[in-house]
Amino acid sequence: MAVAFCVILRRGGRAVSTHQYILPEAERALEGAEGSRRRPRLRYVTYTHYSQEWTSQLHSHTCAELFFITGGRGYFLIREERFPVAISDLMVVNAGVPHTETSQKGSPMEYVVLGVEGLETRADVNGYALLHLIAEDAVSGCLRTLIQESREPREGCDEICQHLLEVILLRLRRRDDFALSDTAPAGAGSNRECGIVRRYIDNHFKENLTLDQLAGVVHINKYYLSHTFRREFNTSPISYLISRRIQESRFLLAETDHSLSQIAQILGFSSSSYFSQSFRRLEGMSPMEYRKRRRSGE
């Protein structure tokens, strides 16, 4: 059964209103006759409105996200790049790409997010694309209908939402400045268990994870996981975990005044010295040197 809910949160006294419609797992996994083409599937529809300026930390998802800005102004931060967005902009972020968004004071952002499984943009090697849409084109019309369907779900809502997604994607594929591709289903050309573990790390890298715990996620032997993960991704599960933490630490060093011990604690490192050692090994400099260079514009 599909799930729809509305949440009003508070971020430091700032109201955040979110309505989300989640399509059922069975519908997302549904395919046609045996051997039919795997197509992108809609996982969820989210509508968010921020009443005032707000901030959030970098995060990633296990599916691609299409952000349609429907009101206000703000900024997107993807990895270490920050750029403005406004009404009629579309931001496409691939699965696993760290990102966050910030609303501009005095012009709070509103946007609709479509979570899409089996899709990625190839417009940028960093895994994202920014487009400006014409306010009244066919994409906007489909989006309005999709929002209406998800807000008041009735019989056939899931199928209608899926078809509207397909129309939106077909229209986007016509653009010369944009490239979308369907991704292979889990297990096609890669080890399914390793893919699940990598996504789990992407979503839980701040926690105290061990190889035993990661192996337990997919119920396989930890030595087999370590071997197959390295074969698939050319790194070990723990090395990948550390690299995700260091990736997040770059943002914290550049954008916050947290101390090294605070950052180490936030990201799940056992000590600030281990964090510094890991950072130097991957970045070729100390965390403080990195912070100094970023803030001086080097």
C-alpha positions in Angstrom: 0.0 0.0 0.0 1.3 3.5 -0.9 2.0 5.9 2.0 1.4 9.6 2.1 2.2 11.9 5.0 2.8 15.5 5.9 5.4 16.6 8.4 6.1 20.0 10.0 9.6 20.0 11.5 11.6 22.7 13.3 15.3 23.5 12.4 16.6 25.9 15.0 13.1 27.5 15.3 12.5 27.5 11.5 9.5 25.7 10.2 9.8 23.0 7.6 6.7 21.6 6.0 7.0 18.4 4.0 4.4 16.2 2.2 5.6 12.9 0.9 4.0 10.1 -1.1 5.8 6.8 -1.2 5.0 4.3 -3.8 4.7 0.7 -2.6 7.7 -1.7 -3.0 5.7 -4.2 -5.0 4.8 -1.5 -7.6 8.4 -0.4 -7.9 9.6 -3.9 -8.4 6.9 -4.7 -11.0 8.1 -5.5 -14.5 6.4 -6.7 -17.7 6.8 -10.1 -19.3 10.0 -12.0 -18.8 12.8 -10.3 -20.8 11.1 -6.9 -21.0 13.2 -3.7 -20.7 13.9 -2.4 -17.2 12.6 1.1 -17.0 13.1 3.9 -14.4 10.6 3.6 -11.6 9.1 6.3 -9.4 9.9 5.6 -5.7 8.5 8.8 -4.0 7.1 12.3 -4.5 8.0 14.9 -1.9 6.8 18.5 -1.7 8.8 20.7 0.7 8.3 24.3 1.8 10.7 26.2 4.1 9.2 29.2 5.8 12.5 30.9 6.6 16.2 30.5 5.9 17.5 27.0 6.9 20.5 24.7 6.5 21.2 21.0 6.4 24.1 18.7 6.1 25.4 16.8 3.0 23.6 13.5 2.5 22.9 11.1 -0.4 20.3 8.6 -1.5 20.1 5.2 -3.0 18.2 6.5 -6.1 18.4 9.6 -8.3 16.5 12.7 -7.3 14.9 15.3 -9.5 14.5 18.6 -7.7 11.9 20.9 -9.4 12.1 24.4 -7.8 8.6 25.7 -7.7 9.0 28.8 -5.5 11.6 31.1 -3.8 15.3 31.0 -4.2 18.3 29.2 -2.6 21.5 27.4 -3.1 22.6 23.8 -3.8 25.8 22.4 -2.4 27.0 19.3 -4.2 30.2 17.9 -2.9 32.2 21.1 -2.7 30.4 23.1 -5.4 27.8 25.8 -4.4 25.5 27.5 -6.9 22.1 29.4 -6.8 18.8 28.0 -7.9 15.4 29.7 -8.4 11.9 29.1 -9.8 11.8 26.8 -12.8 15.2 25.3 -12.2 15.6 21.6 -12.2 18.5 19.9 -10.3 19.1 16.2 -11.1 21.4 14.4 -8.6 22.5 10.8 -9.1 22.3 8.1 -6.5 25.1 8.3 -3.9 26.1 11.9 -4.7 26.4 14.0 -1.5 24.2 17.1 -1.7 22.2 19.6 0.4 20.1 22.7 -0.3 19.8 26.0 1.5 16.8 28.4 1.3 17.5 32.1 0.8 16.4 34.4 3.6 13.4 36.4 2.6 12.5 34.1 -0.3 12.0 30.6 1.1 12.4 27.8 -1.3 9.6 25.4 -2.4 10.4 22.4 -4.4 9.1 19.0 -5.6 11.4 16.0 -5.5 10.9 12.9 -7.6 12.9 9.9 -6.3 13.6 7.7 -9.3 15.1 4.2 -9.3 17.2 3.1 -12.3 18.1 6.5 -13.7 21.2 8.8 -13.8 22.3 11.9 -15.5 25.5 11.9 -17.6 25.5 15.6 -18.2 28.3 16.1 -15.6 31.1 13.7 -14.5 30.3 14.7 -10.9 26.9 13.1 -11.0 24.5 16.1 -11.3 22.9 18.5 -13.8 21.2 21.9 -13.5 18.6 22.9 -16.1 16.3 25.9 -16.5 12.8 24.9 -17.6 10.2 27.1 -19.3 7.5 27.9 -16.7 4.5 26.6 -18.7 6.0 23.8 -20.8 4.7 20.2 -20.8 7.1 19.2 -18.0 5.5 21.7 -15.7 2.0 20.6 -16.6 2.9 16.9 -15.8 4.5 18.0 -12.6 1.3 19.8 -11.4 -0.8 16.8 -12.2 1.6 14.5 -10.4 1.5 16.7 -7.3 -2.3 16.7 -7.3 -2.4 12.9 -7.7 0.0 12.3 -4.9 -1.7 14.8 -2.5 -5.1 13.1 -2.9 -4.2 9.5 -3.9 -7.1 7.6 -5.3 -7.5 4.4 -7.4 -4.9 4.3 -10.1 -2.8 7.0 -8.6 0.5 5.0 -8.6 0.1 4.0 -12.3 -0.8 7.6 -13.2 2.2 9.0 -11.3 4.5 6.4 -13.0 3.2 7.4 -16.5 3.6 11.1 -15.7 7.2 10.4 -14.7 7.8 8.7 -18.0 6.4 11.7 -20.0 8.6 14.1 -18.0 11.7 12.0 -18.7 10.9 11.7 -22.4 10.5 15.5 -22.6 13.8 16.0 -20.8 15.6 13.5 -23.1 14.8 15.8 -26.1 17.1 18.5 -24.7 20.5 18.9 -26.4 22.1 20.2 -23.2 21.1 17.2 -21.1 21.7 13.5 -21.1 19.8 10.9 -19.1 20.5 7.1 -19.1 18.8 4.1 -17.5 21.0 2.3 -15.0 21.2 -1.5 -14.9 19.1 -3.2 -12.3 20.7 -4.4 -9.2 22.7 -7.5 -9.8 23.2 -6.9 -13.6 26.9 -6.7 -14.3 27.8 -6.2 -10.6 27.6 -8.1 -7.3 24.2 -7.4 -5.8 25.4 -7.8 -2.2 28.3 -5.4 -2.7 25.9 -2.8 -4.2 23.7 -3.1 -1.2 26.6 -2.7 1.2 27.9 0.3 -0.6 24.5 2.0 -0.5 24.3 1.1 3.2 27.7 2.8 3.8 26.5 5.9 1.9 23.6 6.2 4.3 25.2 5.2 7.6 28.9 6.3 7.2 28.7 8.4 10.4 27.9 5.4 12.5 30.5 3.0 14.1 30.4 0.4 11.3 32.5 -2.8 11.3 33.2 -5.4 8.6 31.1 -7.9 10.6 28.2 -5.5 10.7 28.4 -4.8 7.0 28.5 -8.5 6.2 25.5 -9.0 8.4 23.5 -6.5 6.3 23.6 -8.9 3.4 24.0 -12.1 5.4 27.3 -13.2 3.9 30.8 -14.1 5.2 32.9 -11.0 6.0 35.9 -12.4 4.1 33.8 -13.1 1.0 32.4 -9.6 1.3 35.8 -8.0 1.5 37.1 -10.0 -1.5 34.1 -9.3 -3.8 33.8 -5.7 -2.7 37.4 -5.0 -3.7 36.9 -6.8 -7.0 33.8 -4.7 -7.8 34.9 -1.3 -6.6 38.7 -1.6 -6.4 38.7 -0.8 -2.6 37.8 -2.5 0.6 34.5 -1.9 2.4 36.3 -0.2 5.3 38.5 1.9 3.0 35.3 3.0 1.2 33.7 3.9 4.6 36.7 6.1 5.5 36.7 7.8 2.1 33.0 8.7 2.5 33.8 10.2 5.9 36.7 12.2 4.5 34.5 13.4 1.7 32.0 14.7 4.3 34.8 16.2 6.4 35.9 18.4 3.5 32.5 20.2 3.7 32.7 20.5 7.5 36.2 21.9 7.4 35.3 24.5 4.8 31.8 25.5 5.9 31.9 25.2 9.7 34.1 26.2 12.7 34.0 22.7 14.3 37.2 21.6 15.9 39.0 18.5 14.6 37.8 16.5 17.6 34.2 17.6 16.9 34.4 16.6 13.3 36.0 13.3 14.2 33.1 12.6 16.6 30.4 13.6 14.1 31.9 11.4 11.4 32.4 8.3 13.5 36.2 8.4 13.8 37.6 6.8 17.0 39.8 9.8 17.7 40.9 13.2 16.1 44.4 11.7 15.5 43.0 8.9 13.5 40.8 11.4 11.5 43.9 13.5 10.8 45.9 10.5 9.8 43.2 9.3 7.4 42.7 12.8 6.0 46.4 13.3 5.3 46.7 9.9 3.6 43.8 10.6 1.2 44.1 14.3 0.7 47.9 14.8 0.9 47.7 17.5 3.6 46.4 17.9 7.2 42.8 18.9 7.9 43.9 22.3 9.2 46.0 23.0 6.1 42.9 22.1 4.0 40.7 24.4 6.0 43.3 27.3 5.7 43.6 26.8 1.9 39.8 26.7 1.3 39.2 29.8 3.4 42.0 31.7 1.7 40.6 30.8 -1.7 43.5 28.7 -2.8 
